[in-house]
Amino acid sequence: MMPQRFQRDYWPTTGWREARPEEHGMDAVMLGRLEGYMKAVPPFIRALLIVRHGYLVFERYAQGNHAGQYQMLRSATKTVTSALMGMALREGVIKSLDQHLDEFFPEYFSADIDPRKRQMTLGHLLTMTSGFSPDSVLEQMYFTQEVPQDFVKCVIQSRMWPNPGEQFAYCSLGSHLLSVLLTRRAYMSTLDFARRHLFAPPVSQCRPLGRQTASSCSVCEEVCSSTQSRGTTRG
């Protein structure tokens, strides 16, 4: 049986409309249990918002948190980076997701480099199938608190795992490389590119996390932190 297609009656550009869970096929009793779970079971959840059919049907905060606070989004920023790569493709900043990594960083591809690395494409980085060993560089940075002088070089020279395109492996290195790549090709930081093509209103008008929608930009600080070639974010 095909699921029923829901027809939106509005788009949450400036905020979410609220509704009771039952109005959108959700069990209010079960959600009440979920509230108890998030407050009692570690790792403790700070905030939980559930949107169904474009309506906010559940919103709870715990551990002293509230809607007016900012939250560290960490790896949620990867979604923003992926969206920006799509916009870069649309704007002609890049030609194709099939372009190879050595086209953008030729100075790091010496004659003796692992030949598999020349097979890496932007698509591999976006889908986490590049073949880079999962976060080996970032793990070392995290535990030693030391940032390489040349982060891009350190990443590209890091060890390989499977061949590009063969296997998914969660790896933050690709997102960092995409940010550096975008900065190079767009002649502006990833943050500035995001401000121009994705986020509105400007950063100065950002609101705390709470009920913000996709048009807000509290992620800007995290995006900005990944624009530098010596990026130090973990996530």
Secondary structure as GFF3:
##gff-version 3
##sequence-region A 1 235
A	DSSP	beta_strand	17	18	.	.	.	ID=ss1
A	DSSP	three_ten_helix	21	24	.	.	.	ID=ss2
A	DSSP	alpha_helix	28	40	.	.	.	ID=ss3
A	DSSP	beta_strand	47	52	.	.	.	ID=ss4
A	DSSP	beta_strand	55	61	.	.	.	ID=ss5
A	DSSP	three_ten_helix	74	76	.	.	.	ID=ss6
A	DSSP	alpha_helix	77	91	.	.	.	ID=ss7
A	DSSP	alpha_helix	101	104	.	.	.	ID=ss8
A	DSSP	three_ten_helix	106	108	.	.	.	ID=ss9
A	DSSP	three_ten_helix	115	119	.	.	.	ID=ss10
A	DSSP	alpha_helix	122	126	.	.	.	ID=ss11
A	DSSP	alpha_helix	136	144	.	.	.	ID=ss12
A	DSSP	alpha_helix	151	156	.	.	.	ID=ss13
A	DSSP	alpha_helix	173	186	.	.	.	ID=ss14
A	DSSP	alpha_helix	190	197	.	.	.	ID=ss15
A	DSSP	three_ten_helix	203	205	.	.	.	ID=ss16
A	DSSP	alpha_helix	220	225	.	.	.	ID=ss17
###
